[in-house]
Amino acid sequence: MKKFFPTLLLSTALLTAGVHAADDIVFIDIQEVFKNFYKTQLAQSQIRQQAGDIKLEREEIESELKEIKEEVEVLRTDSRDATLSDELRENKRNQLEEKLVELQKNEREMIEFEKLRTQQLEQQNTRMSRKLFDEIHEQIIIYSKEKGFSGVIDRSVQSRAGMQVVLFVNPKKDITADILAVMNEGRELLSPEEPSISAEQ
């Protein structure tokens, strides 16, 4: 009994310490904060605008390609027209070759244009997202230190199999809404014409 009593006390002490430590652990849905952070919405609006600009540029290039293709078909038909003189048909064939070279050149340029602009847009989106996540993380640290938390767990994390790692969270231990309130504080006081954030910021 003498050996058992100290062991029981130690186990009870460790269990009690564990309970107190658990009281200082809170949870947050980082993805939810990111999604509803007003700067994220501004950034996404900017990305959509740029994607729209790329679409318009692409449509202009496609329109030019369509015109060249129509000219190619006309020249191809004329170059085979037996009612035309040999000299005129030869001239049409030369023009056809030039147009085909121009068409191939423009098609390559369109492919390169799409590839370049898509890469630029993806890189800008990545930079913006990283900056916003950094800002959110910084605010979580500040908030947690003020509240005296010993740890914050992201409940939005998923396993490789796509399953939620954190299966249950007591709503009282979830600080998602609190962090969002801090991140968006005073937003209603800002001008609706406030410029969206830039990737260069």
VOPAGU-2260 file (C-alpha; in pm, 1 decimal, decimal comma):
REM VOPAGU-2260
SITE   aa  ch    i         X         Y         Z
SITE  MET   A    0       0,0       0,0       0,0
SITE  LYS   A    1     288,9     233,9      71,2
SITE  LYS   A    2     416,5     187,9    -284,7
SITE  PHE   A    3      73,2     233,2    -437,9
SITE  PHE   A    4     -16,6     560,9    -262,2
SITE  PRO   A    5     267,1     778,2    -407,4
SITE  THR   A    6     198,8     636,4    -752,6
SITE  LEU   A    7    -169,0     724,1    -721,1
SITE  LEU   A    8     -81,8    1077,6    -615,7
SITE  LEU   A    9     155,7    1118,2    -909,7
SITE  SER   A   10    -103,0     991,4   -1157,3
SITE  THR   A   11    -364,9    1225,0   -1015,8
SITE  ALA   A   12    -124,8    1520,2   -1037,0
SITE  LEU   A   13     -36,9    1445,5   -1398,6
SITE  LEU   A   14    -401,3    1404,7   -1491,9
SITE  THR   A   15    -491,6    1733,2   -1322,4
SITE  ALA   A   16    -204,9    1910,2   -1501,0
SITE  GLY   A   17    -323,6    1766,9   -1828,8
SITE  VAL   A   18    -675,8    1896,3   -1773,5
SITE  HIS   A   19    -547,1    2246,1   -1695,6
SITE  ALA   A   20    -325,4    2237,4   -2002,5
SITE  ALA   A   21    -621,3    2131,3   -2216,3
SITE  ASP   A   22    -817,4    2431,3   -2088,4
SITE  ASP   A   23    -556,1    2656,4   -2251,1
SITE  ILE   A   24    -580,3    2484,8   -2591,9
SITE  VAL   A   25    -820,1    2641,5   -2842,3
SITE  PHE   A   26    -916,2    2570,3   -3203,2
SITE  ILE   A   27    -960,4    2774,2   -3518,6
SITE  ASP   A   28   -1069,0    2716,0   -3877,0
SITE  ILE   A   29    -795,6    2894,5   -4071,3
SITE  GLN   A   30    -968,4    2834,8   -4404,9
SITE  GLU   A   31   -1288,1    2994,7   -4274,8
SITE  VAL   A   32   -1097,1    3299,5   -4152,5
SITE  PHE   A   33    -910,3    3328,6   -4482,0
SITE  LYS   A   34   -1230,8    3299,1   -4684,4
SITE  ASN   A   35   -1418,7    3566,3   -4488,3
SITE  PHE   A   36   -1128,0    3807,2   -4432,8
SITE  TYR   A   37   -1218,7    4124,9   -4621,0
SITE  LYS   A   38    -870,1    4155,7   -4771,8
SITE  THR   A   39    -909,2    3807,5   -4919,9
SITE  GLN   A   40   -1229,9    3917,3   -5089,5
SITE  LEU   A   41   -1056,1    4227,3   -5226,6
SITE  ALA   A   42    -770,0    4016,0   -5356,5
SITE  GLN   A   43   -1004,1    3766,2   -5518,8
SITE  SER   A   44   -1193,9    4049,9   -5683,7
SITE  GLN   A   45    -867,6    4179,7   -5826,5
SITE  ILE   A   46    -773,1    3834,3   -5953,7
SITE  ARG   A   47   -1114,5    3795,4   -6120,6
SITE  GLN   A   48   -1072,1    4135,4   -6286,8
SITE  GLN   A   49    -733,1    4039,0   -6425,4
SITE  ALA   A   50    -869,2    3702,9   -6543,1
SITE  GLY   A   51   -1140,7    3895,7   -6726,1
SITE  ASP   A   52    -878,5    4118,2   -6889,2
SITE  ILE   A   53    -688,3    3809,1   -7005,7
SITE  LYS   A   54   -1007,5    3666,6   -7152,7
SITE  LEU   A   55   -1069,0    3987,3   -7348,9
SITE  GLU   A   56    -711,6    3987,0   -7482,4
SITE  ARG   A   57    -750,9    3624,2   -7584,5
SITE  GLU   A   58   -1076,3    3699,6   -7766,1
SITE  GLU   A   59    -904,9    3980,4   -7958,9
SITE  ILE   A   60    -625,8    3744,3   -8066,4
SITE  GLU   A   61    -879,7    3477,4   -8164,6
SITE  SER   A   62   -1067,1    3734,9   -8371,2
SITE  GLU   A   63    -746,4    3822,7   -8556,6
SITE  LEU   A   64    -675,1    3452,9   -8613,2
SITE  LYS   A   65   -1024,3    3402,6   -8750,5
SITE  GLU   A   66    -972,3    3681,6   -9003,6
SITE  ILE   A   67    -640,1    3534,4   -9114,9
SITE  LYS   A   68    -798,1    3188,1   -9152,6
SITE  GLU   A   69   -1074,7    3335,9   -9368,2
SITE  GLU   A   70    -812,8    3506,5   -9587,0
SITE  VAL   A   71    -624,5    3177,2   -9613,5
SITE  GLU   A   72    -936,3    2997,2   -9737,6
SITE  VAL   A   73   -1004,9    3266,4   -9996,8
SITE  LEU   A   74    -643,8    3255,7  -10122,3
SITE  ARG   A   75    -649,4    2874,3  -10129,4
SITE  THR   A   76    -963,3    2878,5  -10342,5
SITE  ASP   A   77    -826,0    3147,5  -10577,8
SITE  SER   A   78    -494,0    2964,7  -10617,3
SITE  ARG   A   79    -689,2    2666,8  -10758,9
SITE  ASP   A   80    -927,0    2867,0  -10975,1
SITE  ALA   A   81    -874,0    2751,2  -11334,8
SITE  THR   A   82   -1048,6    3062,3  -11467,7
SITE  LEU   A   83    -758,7    3275,0  -11345,5
SITE  SER   A   84    -436,6    3314,6  -11537,8
SITE  ASP   A   85    -129,8    3111,9  -11438,6
SITE  GLU   A   86      45,9    3425,1  -11326,9
SITE  LEU   A   87    -246,1    3532,6  -11106,3
SITE  ARG   A   88    -279,8    3184,1  -10955,5
SITE  GLU   A   89      93,3    3182,7  -10880,4
SITE  ASN   A   90      58,9    3520,1  -10712,4
SITE  LYS   A   91    -230,1    3382,8  -10502,0
SITE  ARG   A   92     -18,3    3081,7  -10400,7
SITE  ASN   A   93     261,6    3310,1  -10285,6
SITE  GLN   A   94      18,1    3516,6  -10083,6
SITE  LEU   A   95    -127,2    3194,0   -9940,6
SITE  GLU   A   96     216,4    3079,0   -9821,6
SITE  GLU   A   97     277,2    3414,1   -9655,1
SITE  LYS   A   98     -61,6    3401,5   -9480,7
SITE  LEU   A   99      -0,7    3045,9   -9360,5
SITE  VAL   A  100     331,7    3154,5   -9209,0
SITE  GLU   A  101     157,2    3449,9   -9043,9
SITE  LEU   A  102    -118,7    3221,0   -8913,9
SITE  GLN   A  103     128,2    2975,0   -8759,3
SITE  LYS   A  104     321,8    3262,0   -8601,9
SITE  ASN   A  105       7,1    3412,9   -8448,0
SITE  GLU   A  106    -110,3    3075,1   -8317,6
SITE  ARG   A  107     225,5    3022,1   -8143,6
SITE  GLU   A  108     206,3    3371,2   -7995,3
SITE  MET   A  109    -143,0    3302,5   -7861,5
SITE  ILE   A  110     -26,5    2980,6   -7692,1
SITE  GLU   A  111     271,8    3160,0   -7539,5
SITE  PHE   A  112      49,4    3451,1   -7433,1
SITE  GLU   A  113    -196,5    3221,0   -7254,6
SITE  LYS   A  114      82,8    3029,9   -7084,0
SITE  LEU   A  115     260,9    3345,6   -6965,9
SITE  ARG   A  116     -48,9    3527,0   -6841,6
SITE  THR   A  117    -179,7    3216,2   -6664,7
SITE  GLN   A  118     154,0    3171,2   -6486,4
SITE  GLN   A  119     160,2    3539,1   -6387,2
SITE  LEU   A  120    -193,4    3517,8   -6249,0
SITE  GLU   A  121    -117,4    3200,0   -6053,2
SITE  GLN   A  122     201,6    3348,8   -5909,3
SITE  GLN   A  123      21,3    3666,9   -5807,7
SITE  ASN   A  124    -257,2    3464,7   -5645,3
SITE  THR   A  125       1,7    3258,9   -5454,8
SITE  ARG   A  126     182,6    3571,7   -5331,9
SITE  MET   A  127    -141,5    3733,0   -5221,9
SITE  SER   A  128    -260,8    3419,2   -5042,2
SITE  ARG   A  129      72,5    3375,2   -4862,6
SITE  LYS   A  130      70,9    3736,9   -4748,0
SITE  LEU   A  131    -287,1    3710,3   -4620,0
SITE  PHE   A  132    -219,6    3383,9   -4435,4
SITE  ASP   A  133      87,1    3543,3   -4275,7
SITE  GLU   A  134    -125,1    3836,5   -4159,4
SITE  ILE   A  135    -386,3    3599,6   -4016,0
SITE  HIS   A  136    -121,8    3391,3   -3838,4
SITE  GLU   A  137      33,3    3703,1   -3688,5
SITE  GLN   A  138    -303,6    3816,5   -3552,8
SITE  ILE   A  139    -371,5    3470,0   -3407,0
SITE  ILE   A  140     -40,1    3483,0   -3219,9
SITE  ILE   A  141    -110,2    3831,7   -3083,7
SITE  TYR   A  142    -463,4    3736,5   -2978,4
SITE  SER   A  143    -350,7    3408,8   -2819,9
SITE  LYS   A  144     -78,2    3577,6   -2616,0
SITE  GLU   A  145    -327,3    3835,8   -2491,2
SITE  LYS   A  146    -569,8    3559,7   -2386,8
SITE  GLY   A  147    -297,4    3342,5   -2236,1
SITE  PHE   A  148    -356,3    3040,0   -2457,7
SITE  SER   A  149     -86,5    2773,7   -2456,3
SITE  GLY   A  150    -173,9    2642,7   -2800,8
SITE  VAL   A  151    -397,6    2693,6   -3105,7
SITE  ILE   A  152    -495,3    2401,9   -3331,7
SITE  ASP   A  153    -617,0    2448,5   -3688,5
SITE  ARG   A  154    -929,6    2232,8   -3713,9
SITE  SER   A  155    -949,1    2274,9   -4092,6
SITE  VAL   A  156    -645,9    2049,5   -4145,0
SITE  GLN   A  157    -717,7    1728,8   -4334,5
SITE  SER   A  158    -529,3    1401,0   -4357,6
SITE  ARG   A  159    -384,9    1270,5   -4683,4
SITE  ALA   A  160    -700,4    1064,9   -4721,9
SITE  GLY   A  161    -905,7    1385,0   -4712,4
SITE  MET   A  162   -1048,9    1320,1   -4365,9
SITE  GLN   A  163   -1077,4    1585,6   -4096,9
SITE  VAL   A  164    -794,2    1549,1   -3844,8
SITE  VAL   A  165    -992,8    1720,3   -3567,9
SITE  LEU   A  166   -1325,2    1538,7   -3540,0
SITE  PHE   A  167   -1492,0    1742,8   -3265,6
SITE  VAL   A  168   -1447,6    2087,8   -3115,5
SITE  ASN   A  169   -1637,9    2237,3   -2826,9
SITE  PRO   A  170   -1782,6    2564,7   -2964,5
SITE  LYS   A  171   -1661,3    2739,9   -2650,4
SITE  LYS   A  172   -1304,4    2645,2   -2749,2
SITE  ASP   A  173   -1336,0    2775,3   -3108,0
SITE  ILE   A  174   -1189,4    3123,4   -3166,3
SITE  THR   A  175   -1265,4    3141,0   -3540,0
SITE  ALA   A  176   -1537,2    3405,8   -3501,4
SITE  ASP   A  177   -1324,5    3603,2   -3255,2
SITE  ILE   A  178   -1029,4    3621,3   -3493,1
SITE  LEU   A  179   -1255,2    3715,2   -3784,2
SITE  ALA   A  180   -1406,9    3995,3   -3578,6
SITE  VAL   A  181   -1058,6    4129,7   -3504,9
SITE  MET   A  182    -939,1    4094,6   -3865,6
SITE  ASN   A  183   -1246,3    4271,4   -4004,8
SITE  GLU   A  184   -1275,9    4528,7   -3728,0
SITE  GLY   A  185   -1361,7    4873,6   -3860,1
SITE  ARG   A  186   -1415,0    4746,2   -4211,0
SITE  GLU   A  187   -1757,3    4912,0   -4225,6
SITE  LEU   A  188   -1584,3    5247,3   -4169,3
SITE  LEU   A  189   -1364,6    5216,2   -4477,3
SITE  SER   A  190   -1454,5    5382,3   -4805,2
SITE  PRO   A  191   -1625,0    5153,0   -5059,2
SITE  GLU   A  192   -1379,3    5291,4   -5315,3
SITE  GLU   A  193   -1080,7    5165,8   -5119,2
SITE  PRO   A  194    -833,3    5017,0   -5371,6
SITE  SER   A  195    -776,2    4641,8   -5363,8
SITE  ILE   A  196    -444,4    4515,6   -5232,8
SITE  SER   A  197    -156,5    4477,5   -5470,8
SITE  ALA   A  198      74,5    4181,0   -5511,7
SITE  GLU   A  199     361,7    4423,3   -5471,9
SITE  GLN   A  200     253,9    4531,4   -5121,7
